[in-house]
Amino acid sequence: MSPSAALVSSQFPPTAGIRWFNVGVLTMTSILSIYGLYTVHYNRQTTLFSVAYYIFTMLGYHRLWSHRSYNASLPLQLFLLAGGSSAVQGSCFWWARTHRSHHRYTDTDLDPYDSKRGLLWTHIGWMVFKSSLRSGPADTSDLQKDTLIQQQHRHYFLFAAIFGFISPAIIPGLLWGDWAGGLYFSAMLRLAVAHHSTFCINSIAHWLGSSPYDDKLSPRDHLLSAILTMGEGYHNFHHQFPMDYRNAFHWYQYDPTKWFIASCASLHLASHLRVFPENEVRKGVLTMKLKELKKRQDGIRWPVASAELPILNWEEFQSESHKDNQVLILVSGFIHNLTSFLDAHPGGPRLLTANTGKDMSAAFFGGVYRHSNAAHNLLAMYRVAILEGGMETVHENDTGSVPPSERLRIVHHDQLPRSQFSKPLEPQDQSQS
């Protein structure tokens, strides 16, 4: 998909209105953030608090309630519910249900942020425009039975107001007197950045990067996406192994939420951290590498398959090798037509022309020169036939100039005299040992 097509796809769905509440929140936070950046004096404590509150916001609902990737104690659940509420992106019940639908119906019309509809739709369009599209059904029976989740769902707007706007705005004012910084930075700017960081999971993480585990769907892995989304950018891994508490498989990959969950486990605040079997993860990696190698293999021209080559006997080989100045060389049972290679031969054309119609296997394999792998590969491209029997054969009644000691007869084992099998083996002469 080209950059322009990725931005606004031709499949952008017909809209049926605007979600004014969402537009209001996104617009207000952005405008007030920009105003604060130009008018409010910088305060180091407020900056550090804003960053910390941003991390608190981004930990959110995702891995615990969307994917059940670990078990959390009640204090940790309350902490994460507060953080998720501070993102002002919907209740945990609504958010997790939508995200489960996204995983179940990825890249289809039932995916609420279908990547085929372009970056604009997946990043923000689905949040601000009404359309006929509906998220596909997903099992939320566990969330429906969770009293804590249902309480937050019923009182979501109160939670969003307290943790999304009021708390981050007044804490800097109460603790160190920076009321303006609290409003414009830790409340508005932090919220604007958190919104677009989360939106990047649906847009950038389905567009930028590689597919090291599977390429059937759009999720991608990329360090930039991980930075933009606070560790959620190794999205190909996540979609392949969604119940894994990690978003990044390797220890060095940027995934703060993984580190947070592991830390909570060490403090006995989290347990039963789910990890997909490493063998299966590596199997996915190997499958993709083999697929890439197969793609490269298909782009390379290979020798004609042995089954497709004609079979010539020795007399036919001799006859063809002296027709029309052809240079036919026998190596390892294959007849090679090197007529077009004469001028390119590093050893000069004379070595080839002088040996047309001959078996040059011994010379090729080191008798004259031990050829490289590249030479072996190139020679195979000149195969034109297979020699019947694989080597020169001389008939029993051949009375030509070939001395008897140099004649070779190839026979089947059942043609040998019975005496060859019945004759007892003579003891080895010990004096010769």
N, C-alpha and C positions, 0 to 999 in steps of 0.2 A: 504494500500500500504506500503510495506516495505521501510526502508530508502534508500536502494540501488536502488529499483525500482522507488522510488520517484525522485531520483537524475537524472537518465538517463532511461527514460521509453523506453520500446520496441517499442512504437509508435512514437519515435523521427522521424520526417519526413525526407525523402531523401532530401539532400541539392543539390542546383544547382549553387553553387558559394558562394563567400564571399562578404559582404558589406564592402569594404575596408575603406571607409570614417569613418564608425562607429567604425571599429576595430582600425583605426588610432587614433581617439579621445580618445577611452577608454584606449588604450595602452599608449599613450603619457601622459595623465593626471596621470595615475597610476605610471608610471616610474619616472616622474618628482616629484611627491608627495613623493615617497620613497627617492629619492635623496635629496630633500629638508629637510626631517625629519632627515637625517644623517649629513647634512652639514651646514644648515642655523641656525644662532643663534636665540634663542627664544625671541620673542618680545610680551609683554603683549597686547599692543594696536592692533597689527596685529592679534593676536589670537581672541580678542573680535570682531574685525571687520570681521574676517573670519566666526565666528559663526553667527553674525548678517546677513552677506551676504548669508550664507547658508539658514537661515530662509526665507530671501527674495526670494531665489531661489525656495524653496519648496512650497511657497504659490501658485505660478504658475497658470496654466490654469484650473485646475480640476473642482472645484465646481461651478464656475461661467459659464464657457463656455461648459464644457462637460455635465453638469446636469441642468443648469439654476436654481440653487437653491436659488438665490437671485438676486436683481438688483443692479448694481454698477454705481456710478457716473463716469463721464469721467476721473477725476484725478485718481480714484481707478482703472479704467480699464487700464490706461496707466501704472500705477505702477505694476499691475499684469502681463501685457504683457511684461514689461521689465524683471520682475522676471522670467517669464516662458522662455523668450529668454535666460536668463543667465544659464538655465539648459542645453542648447544645446541638446535638445531632439526632435527637430522638431518644425515646426510652430504651432501656436495655432489651425489653421484650421485642419491640418493633425492630430495633437495629439487628439483633441476633437472628430474628426470623428472616429479615431481608437478606442478610449475609448468607444464611444457610441456603436460601433460594438461589443466590448468586453461584454458590459452589455446585449446587445440584444441576443447574441449567446453564452453566457457563457458555457464553457466546451464542445464546439462542434468544428467541423473542420472550422467553419466560425469565431471562436474566435481567434484573432491574437495571443493571448498568452494562448492557451488552456491548462488548468492545467493537463489534462490527458497525456500530452506529457512529463511530468517530470519537476522537479525543474530547471534543467539546461536549458531546452528550454524556460520555462516561465521567468526565471531570465535574461538570456542574449542571448540564442540561436536564438530567433526570431529576435533579433536586428542585429546579425552579420552574419547570414546565409541566403542565398537566398533559397527559396523553391517554390513548386507549390501551396502552401497554399495562400489563399487570404482572406482578411477581408470581412465579410458579409456586405451588404449595410445597411446604416443607414441614417436617415433623417438629413440633414445638411442645410436645406433651410434657417434657421435663420442665420447660419454662412456665407452662401454665400451672404446674403443681408447686412451683417455687413461690412461697409467700412473700419473700423479700423482693423478688423480681416484680411480682404483681403489685405490691405496694408502691414501688418506684414508678411503675407504669401508670398507675392511677394518679399519682401526684407528681408526674414528671415536670410540669412547668414550674412548680414550686422548687423542685430540686435544681432545675436548670437556672432559675433566677438566683438562688442562693450560691451555688457553686460555680456557675458560669459568669456571673456579673458582680454580685454583691461582695462575696468573700475576697476575690482577687483585687477588687477595687479598694476596699476599706482596710485590708491588712497592712499595706505599706503606709497608709495614712495614720492608722492607730499606733503602729510600732515605731516608725521613724519620720512621720510627718509629711510623707510624700503623697498627698491626696491626688494630685494631678497625674503623677506617674502611675499610681495604682489604677486610675481610671483608663488612661490612654494606653499604657503599656501592658501591665499584667492582666488587665481585663480585655481591652479591645484588640490590641496588637497580638497578644498571645492567642486570643480566640481566632482571629483572622488567619494567622499562620497555622494553627491547629486544623482549621477547616480545610485549607488547601493541602496540607500535608496528608490528611486522610483522603481527600479527593484524588490525590496522586496515586494512591493504592489502586483505585479503580481505573485510572487513565494511564499514567506513565508506566506503571508496573505491568500493564497489559500491552505495551507498545515498544518499550525500550529494553534491549538486553538480549540474552541468550536463553536457550531452552535445554539445559544440561540433563534434565530428567525425562522430559516428554515434550513433543512438539505438536501434539494433536490439537491443543487449545492455545489460547493467546497469552497466558501468563508468562512473564519473563523474569530473569534474574539480572540485576545490575546494581553496582555499588551506588551510583547516583540516586537510583530509586530508593535504596535503603537509607541513604542520608536524608532525602526529602521526606521520607515517611517514618523516620525514627526506627529503622530496622525492619520494616515490612516489605522491603523491596526485593527480597529473594523470593519472588512470588511464584516462580515455576516450581520450586521445592514445596512451597506452602500448598499449592493446588494439588500436587501429587500426593502429599502426605499431610492433609489438613488437621489431623488429630495429634500431630507431633507438636509438643509445646514450643519447639524451636521453629523459627522462620528461616534460619540459616543453618546449614548442615555442618560446615567447618567452624572450628573454634575461633578462627581469626576473622570471620565475616561479621560485619557490624549488625548487631541485633541486641539492643539494650533491654528489650522486653524479656528475651531469653535469660539474660544475666539477672534481671530483676526476679524472675520466677525461680531461678535456681537459688538465688540468695534467700528468698522467702522459704524455700524448702529447707535450707540449712538452718533457718530460724524456727522451723516447725510450724510455719504459717501456711505452707503449701505441701501437698503430698501427691503421691501417685502421678508423677510427671510422666506423661506418655511419650514414648520414643518409638518411632517406626523401626523395625529390624534393619540393622545396618546392611545386612546382606541384600535386602530388597532395594535399599537406596542405591547401593553400588551396582546392583543389577540394572536399575534404570539408567545409571550413568553409562554403563557398558553398552546397553542397548542403543543409546543415542550415538555413542562413538562408532559402533558398528554400522549404524545407519549412515553416518557421515562418511565412513570409509567406503561403504557400498556406493554412495553417490559419487565419490571420487573415482571409484573403480569403473563405474559406468561411463565416466567421462574420458577414459583411457582406451585407446585402440589396442586390442590384444591379438596374439597369433590366431590363425584359423584353428579351430578345434580339431583334434586328431581324428575324430569320427567323420569329419567332413573332408578329409584329405584322401585323394586316390591312392591306391596301393600298386606299386610297380615292382616287377621282378628284376633280377640283376641285369638280364639282357635288355629289358626296356629302359632301365636306368642308363646303361651304356649307350644305347641308341640315341636317347634324348639328349645326353650330355655332349654329343658331338654334332647336334643340329643347329644351324643358324648362329654359330658362334656362341652358343649358350655355355654358361659356366655353372654346372651343377655339382655340388659338393655334398657328400654324405657325412653326417655327424650324428652319432647316437641313434642310428636307424631312421633319421629324417633326411629327406633330400631337400636341399636348399638351392634356390636359383639366385646366385649372387652376381648375375650379369650386370644389373644396375648399380651394384655396390663396388665395382672394381676400382673406380677412381677415388672412392672414399675410404678404401681399405688402408689402415695406417701402415701395414707392411708392404704396401704397393700392390699393383694388379698382377704382377708376375707370379706371386705365390699362389694366387687363386687360379689363374688361367692354366698354369702348369699342372694343376692337380684336378682338373675337371674330370668327373666320372670316377673319382677315387674316394675311398673311405678315409676321411681326415680326422676321425675322432681322437686318436692318440695324439696327433699334432695339436689339435685344438685344446686338449686338456692338459697340456704341459710338455708334450714331446718336442714341440717347437717353441710354443709360447703359452703360458698359463693365462688364459683370457679372464677378464673381469666379469663381474655380474652384469654390468651394462652390456658387455659384448655378448653374453649368453642371451640376454633379453632381446638384443637387436637381431642376433642370428635367428631367433625363433620367428621373427616377423617375415623371414624369407622362406619359410617352409612352403613347399609346393606338393610334396608327396611323402609317402612312407614306403620304405623298402621292405618287400616281402621277406620275412625271415630276419630282417634287421642287419644282415651282413652279407658279404659276398659268398655265394655258394658255387661249387663245382660239381658237375654231374659225374656219376661213377664211370661212364663210358667216355669221359672227356679225354681225348688224346692230344690235346693242345700242347702248348709250350710250357704250361705250368708244371714244375717238377712235382712228382708224387708226394714228396715230403711236405710240400706247401699246400696241397689240395685239402679242402675241408668239406666233409660231407655231413649234413644235418639230417638226422633221422629221429623218428619217434621212438620212445623207449620200448614199445611193443614190437618194434622191428628188429631189435637186437636178438642175437642167437640165445637160446635158453642157457647155453653153456656159460654165457657171461654172468648169469645169475646163480647157477648151480656150482660153479667152480669155487672150492673153499679158498679162503684167504690164507696166503702163506705167512708164516710167522716172520716178523721183521728181523732182519739180520742184526743181531745185537752188536756185532762188530762195527756196524755203520752208524750206530747211535752215539 
